[in-house]
Amino acid sequence: MNSKTLSLDGEKATLLIVDDTPENLTILGELLQSTYRVRAANSGQSALRIAASDPKPDLILLDVMMPDMDGYVVFAHLREDPRTRDIPVIFVTALDTAINEQYGLELGALDYITKPLRPAIVLARVHTQLELKRARDWLRDQNTFLETEIARRMAENQLIQDISIHALARLAETRDPETGNHLRRTQEYVRILAMGLRGHPRFAAFLTDHNIQLLAKSAPLHDIGKVGIPDHILLKPGKLSPEEWVIMKTHTKLGSEAIEQAERDAEHPVEFLVLAKEIAHYHHERWDGGGYPEGLAGDAIPFSARLMALADVFDALITRRVYKPPMPHAQARAIILAERGRRFDPDVVDSFLACGDEFRAIADRYRDSDEALKANLATVLVKTTD
């Protein structure tokens, strides 16, 4: 058997011939059935039913002049149905004017055969259109494969990037081990705050799904600069002296400078690093201008850092530390509310208040176990007594 008569699955190509005249169906069937699998329909309704069933036709030869539903109407229905819209169609008709042929081709038919039928012409046109269909199907399959491969590699690169981010963030945690699941909790707090504000007129233009994802991805790097703070300051269980506090506050600039160096080292711009640098540098700024390191106020503070500021403080309040027990959620909520318009952007506080149940669920889901807290405390005690 000539391979050119095969469909892509290795079987005979299937043709659907549609004509309301039995004699024409017989002529076409006898001409084609030795080479192809032939199915026949004597009306438009029957043609639509057969075209949508298995085996799906590789090509349809469609008569134009039929009662009730002519070929043009059948063709329109074929194109509307996702199951049949890609089946190539050749119009077969006794209408041999250029206008009729042009109309059929403009509708989307691939070819036009006029009656009376000439066997050599029919076979040649069918063969040509099946070859073109095989080529289109092959290209479609190749494109599908390429799209799948690109998606797989992008997902793989995304996973590598996410793992790298958390590895860097965990590096900071090794210096300050008592924070436990702080990174995971604050990451989710930032995501929830952003999602709650995406309909707000101040933030809607920025808070696309893509940018919300970038904010959440950047959040774990907020304290990366703590790797540069000496242990005797970073792990001190009591209140820092004024001199020690000056050193502690440098972690914001140390973090942003490290991320900026990573940006310079990258061969191409890395989108999330822009937000990560903002968060690291400005997440201790206050809405009223009383924060550090720059003393920015209001909207001069990057939005990303305003989200992180609230997430960071809330988590610090509800989490057990060496120097304090965990605070009840209601009390932490009251403190956040009291700082609305002072420490925090009022709109960010409003989002926090509206998402209270989600914050509580995140805190519960990523709560530090008693074993982890004991291990972290032991690590801190060892480091502070060395």
C-alpha positions in Angstrom: 0.0 0.0 0.0 1.3 3.5 -0.9 2.3 5.3 2.3 0.7 8.4 0.9 -2.8 6.9 1.3 -2.2 6.5 5.1 -3.4 8.8 7.9 -0.9 9.6 10.6 -1.9 6.6 12.7 -0.7 4.2 9.9 -4.2 3.2 8.8 -6.1 4.1 5.6 -7.2 7.7 5.5 -10.9 8.1 6.1 -13.0 10.1 3.6 -16.6 11.3 4.2 -18.5 11.9 1.0 -21.7 13.9 1.2 -24.3 14.1 -1.5 -28.1 13.8 -1.6 -28.1 11.9 -4.9 -27.5 8.1 -4.5 -25.9 7.8 -7.9 -23.2 10.4 -7.0 -22.5 8.6 -3.8 -22.1 5.4 -5.7 -19.7 6.9 -8.2 -17.5 8.5 -5.6 -17.6 5.4 -3.4 -16.5 3.1 -6.1 -13.7 5.5 -7.2 -12.3 6.0 -3.7 -12.9 2.9 -1.6 -10.0 0.8 -3.1 -7.6 3.3 -1.7 -9.4 4.9 1.3 -11.8 4.1 4.0 -15.0 5.7 2.7 -18.1 6.9 4.8 -21.1 8.3 3.1 -23.9 10.7 4.1 -27.0 11.7 2.0 -27.9 14.8 3.9 -26.4 17.7 5.8 -27.6 16.4 9.2 -26.3 13.0 8.6 -22.9 14.5 7.5 -22.6 16.5 10.7 -23.3 13.4 12.8 -20.8 11.2 11.0 -18.1 13.9 10.9 -18.3 14.2 14.7 -18.1 10.4 15.3 -15.2 7.9 15.1 -13.4 7.2 12.9 -13.0 10.9 12.4 -12.8 11.8 8.7 -9.4 13.0 7.4 -11.1 14.8 4.5 -14.7 15.6 3.5 -16.0 15.8 0.0 -19.1 18.0 0.4 -21.8 18.6 -2.2 -23.1 22.1 -2.3 -26.6 21.7 -3.8 -28.6 19.7 -1.3 -32.2 20.2 0.0 -32.9 21.4 3.6 -29.3 22.1 4.4 -26.9 23.0 1.6 -23.2 22.5 1.6 -22.4 26.0 2.7 -24.6 25.7 5.8 -23.1 22.2 6.6 -19.6 23.7 6.3 -20.5 26.6 8.7 -21.7 24.0 11.3 -18.5 22.0 10.8 -16.4 25.0 11.6 -18.5 25.9 14.7 -17.9 22.4 16.3 -14.5 22.0 18.0 -14.7 18.3 17.1 -14.9 19.0 13.3 -13.5 22.5 12.7 -10.1 21.2 11.6 -11.3 18.6 9.1 -10.4 19.8 5.6 -13.3 20.1 3.1 -13.5 20.0 -0.7 -16.7 21.3 -2.2 -18.2 19.2 -4.9 -20.8 21.0 -7.1 -22.3 21.5 -10.5 -22.0 25.3 -10.0 -19.0 26.0 -12.1 -18.9 29.8 -12.1 -16.0 31.7 -10.8 -18.2 33.5 -8.3 -19.4 30.2 -6.7 -15.9 28.8 -6.5 -14.5 32.0 -4.9 -17.4 32.0 -2.4 -16.6 28.5 -1.3 -12.9 29.1 -1.0 -13.5 32.3 1.0 -15.6 30.3 3.5 -12.5 28.2 4.2 -12.9 25.2 1.9 -9.5 24.0 0.6 -10.5 23.0 -2.9 -13.4 23.0 -5.3 -14.4 20.1 -7.7 -17.0 20.6 -10.4 -19.4 18.1 -11.8 -19.5 16.0 -13.9 -16.7 14.3 -11.9 -13.5 13.3 -13.7 -11.9 10.4 -11.8 -8.3 11.5 -12.3 -9.1 15.0 -11.1 -10.9 13.8 -8.0 -8.1 11.4 -7.1 -5.4 14.0 -7.6 -7.3 16.6 -5.5 -8.0 14.2 -2.7 -4.4 12.9 -2.7 -3.0 16.5 -2.6 -5.3 17.6 0.3 -4.5 14.5 2.3 -0.8 15.1 1.9 -1.3 18.7 3.1 -3.3 17.5 6.0 -0.6 15.0 7.0 2.0 17.9 6.9 -0.3 20.1 9.0 -0.9 17.4 11.5 2.8 16.7 11.7 3.6 20.4 12.3 0.8 20.6 14.9 2.2 17.6 16.8 5.7 19.1 16.6 4.5 22.4 17.9 2.6 20.6 20.7 5.8 18.7 21.6 7.8 21.9 21.5 5.3 23.8 23.7 5.3 20.9 26.2 9.1 20.8 26.3 9.3 24.6 26.7 6.7 24.5 29.5 8.7 21.6 31.2 11.9 23.5 31.0 10.4 26.7 32.2 8.9 24.8 35.2 12.3 23.3 35.9 14.0 26.6 35.8 11.3 28.1 38.0 11.8 25.3 40.5 15.6 25.9 40.5 15.0 29.6 41.0 12.6 29.0 43.9 15.0 26.5 45.5 17.9 29.0 45.2 15.8 31.7 46.8 14.9 29.6 49.8 18.5 28.3 50.0 19.7 31.9 50.3 16.9 32.8 52.8 17.8 29.7 54.9 21.3 30.9 55.0 20.1 33.9 56.9 18.1 31.6 59.2 21.2 29.6 60.1 22.4 32.8 61.7 19.1 33.4 63.5 17.7 29.9 63.9 14.9 30.8 66.4 12.7 32.2 63.6 11.6 28.7 62.5 8.9 28.8 59.8 9.0 32.6 59.7 9.9 32.7 56.0 7.0 30.5 55.0 4.5 32.4 57.1 5.6 35.9 56.0 5.7 34.8 52.4 2.0 33.7 52.6 1.1 36.8 54.6 2.5 39.0 51.9 0.6 37.0 49.2 -2.7 37.3 51.1 -2.3 41.1 51.7 -1.6 41.7 48.1 -4.5 39.6 46.9 -6.8 41.5 49.3 -5.7 44.8 47.7 -5.7 43.9 44.0 -9.1 45.5 43.6 -8.1 48.7 45.3 -7.8 51.7 43.0 -4.4 52.6 44.5 -2.9 49.2 43.7 -5.0 47.5 41.0 -2.7 48.4 38.1 0.3 46.9 39.8 -1.3 43.9 41.5 -1.6 41.5 38.6 -1.4 37.8 39.3 2.1 37.8 37.9 3.3 40.6 40.3 1.6 39.0 43.3 3.6 35.9 42.5 6.8 38.0 42.3 6.0 39.7 45.7 5.5 36.3 47.4 8.7 34.9 45.7 10.7 37.9 46.9 9.5 38.0 50.5 11.8 35.3 51.9 14.8 37.4 51.1 13.8 40.3 53.4 16.3 39.5 56.1 19.1 38.1 54.0 21.3 40.9 55.3 21.4 39.4 58.7 24.2 37.1 57.6 26.4 40.2 58.0 25.4 40.8 61.7 27.8 39.5 64.4 26.3 36.6 66.5 26.7 38.5 69.8 24.3 41.1 68.5 22.0 39.0 66.3 21.4 36.4 69.0 21.5 38.6 72.0 18.4 37.5 74.1 18.0 40.9 75.8 17.7 44.5 74.7 20.4 45.8 72.4 22.5 48.7 73.4 22.4 51.9 71.2 25.7 50.9 69.6 24.5 47.4 68.9 21.2 48.7 67.5 23.1 50.8 65.0 24.9 47.7 63.8 21.7 45.6 63.7 19.9 48.2 61.5 22.6 47.8 58.9 21.1 44.4 57.9 18.7 46.2 55.6 21.4 47.8 53.5 23.6 44.7 53.6 20.7 42.7 52.2 19.8 45.1 49.4 23.5 45.5 48.5 23.9 41.8 48.2 20.8 41.5 46.0 22.0 44.4 43.9 25.4 42.7 43.3 23.4 39.6 42.2 21.6 41.8 39.7 24.9 43.1 38.3 26.2 39.5 38.1 23.2 38.2 36.2 23.5 38.1 32.4 19.9 39.2 32.0 17.5 41.2 34.3 15.8 39.0 36.9 12.4 40.5 37.6 11.8 39.4 41.2 15.2 40.7 42.3 13.9 44.3 41.9 11.2 43.6 44.5 13.5 41.6 46.7 15.9 44.5 46.9 13.1 46.9 47.8 11.8 44.6 50.5 15.3 43.9 52.0 16.2 47.6 52.1 12.9 49.2 53.2 10.8 46.7 55.2 11.7 48.6 58.5 10.5 51.9 57.2 7.4 53.4 58.9 4.4 55.1 57.3 5.0 58.1 59.6 8.7 58.4 58.6 10.1 57.1 61.8 11.7 53.9 60.4 15.1 53.0 59.0 17.4 53.0 57.1 16.2 56.0 55.0 13.4 57.5 57.1 11.0 57.4 54.2 7.3 58.2 54.8 4.0 57.4 53.1 4.0 56.4 49.5 7.7 57.1 49.3 8.1 53.7 50.8 8.0 51.0 48.1 4.6 49.2 48.2 6.4 45.8 48.4 8.2 46.9 51.6 4.9 48.2 53.1 3.4 44.7 52.8 6.5 43.1 54.2 6.6 45.5 57.2 3.2 44.4 58.4 3.7 40.7 57.7 7.1 40.8 59.5 5.8 42.6 62.6 2.7 40.4 62.9 4.7 37.3 62.7 7.2 38.6 65.3 4.3 39.3 67.7 2.6 35.9 67.5 5.9 33.9 67.5 7.7 32.7 70.6 11.2 34.1 70.9 14.0 33.6 73.4 13.1 36.9 75.0 9.2 36.7 74.9 6.3 34.3 74.7 3.9 34.2 71.7 1.2 36.8 71.7 -2.5 35.9 71.2 -3.8 36.7 67.7 -6.4 39.1 69.1 -3.8 41.1 70.9 -1.5 41.2 67.9 -4.4 42.3 65.8 -5.1 45.2 68.2 -1.5 46.3 68.0 -1.5 46.3 64.2 -4.7 48.3 64.2 -3.3 50.8 66.7 -0.4 51.4 64.2 -2.7 52.1 61.3 -1.5 55.4 59.7 1.6 55.5 62.0 3.7 52.5 61.4 1.7 50.9 58.6 0.0 52.0 55.4 -3.7 52.4 56.4 -4.9 50.4 53.3 -2.5 47.6 54.1 -3.9 47.4 57.6 -7.4 47.3 56.2 -6.4 44.4 54.0 -4.9 42.6 57.1 -8.1 43.2 59.1 -10.3 41.8 56.2 -8.0 38.7 56.0 -7.8 37.9 59.6 -9.1 34.3 59.3 -6.6 33.6 56.5 -3.7 35.0 58.6 -4.7 32.8 61.5 -4.9 29.7 59.2 -1.4 30.4 57.8 0.0 30.8 61.3 -1.6 27.5 62.3 -0.5 25.7 59.2 3.1 26.7 59.5 3.4 26.8 63.3 6.8 25.8 64.7 6.7 22.5 66.5 7.7 22.3 70.2 10.7 20.2 69.1 11.8 22.7 66.6 11.5 25.5 69.1 13.6 23.6 71.7 16.2 22.8 69.1 16.4 26.4 68.0 16.7 27.6 71.5 19.5 25.2 72.2 21.3 26.4 69.1 20.9 30.1 70.2 22.2 29.3 73.7 25.3 27.5 72.3 26.1 30.4 69.9 25.7 33.0 72.6 27.9 31.2 75.1 30.8 30.4 72.6 
